[in-house]
Amino acid sequence: MQYANCFTPIYPLNYILLMNPLVYTVFLVDEDLKTLLLLKNYLERKIVDYSIDIQIFTDAVDCLESMKQHPQLVILNYQADFVGITAADSMQLMKKLKAISPNTEVVLVAGESIQDTAIMAIKYGAFDYIAQNERTLKRLELLVYKLILEQQRLKAETF
C-alpha cells in the first residue's frame, strides 16, 4: 500500500470496492404481477456480479411508502393502471418518488414510443424512458449495470 503522506493511505479502487460491499436496491412498479416477476427473475439471473435486492410493487402507494429505503433505481410502468392513478398520473407518481428520494433514478417503461412523453419524462427527472420491444429486458439489464458502476465510481471518489 502506498501513502500520499504519512496520514493518508492510497487504496486501489478494487480494494475500496471489496471493503465497501453495497446492496443495490431496485424497485419494480407495475400493476401486472406476472410482468414484475418476469423482470425480477431476469435481472436476478443476469446481474450476478453484484448484490442486488429487487422489490416488486403492484400498488403505487406501497411503493411510495417504501421509498424511505432510498433505492438506487425505480423502474416504473408509465401506462400502469394503479388503483386511483391513471397513466397520465404516472408522471405525478414519478415526481413524488423523486421528492421522497431525490438521488433515486427513475426509469419509465411504456408500451409505445411517444416522443413528447419521453421528453416530458426526462424533463421531470426520469433517468431514461424505454419503449417496450424485444430489447427491453436487455436494455434494462444494461441500465442497472450502468447505475451500479456509477454508484461505485461515486463511492470510490468520496472514499
PyMOL commands that set and color helices and strands:
alter all, ss='L'
color gray80, all
select helices_A, chain A and resi 13-19+33-46+60-69+87-100+115-123+136-158
alter helices_A, ss='H'
color red, helices_A
select strands_A, chain A and resi 2-3+9-10+23-29+51-57+73-77+105-110+128-131
alter strands_A, ss='S'
color yellow, strands_A
deselect
rebuild
show_as cartoon
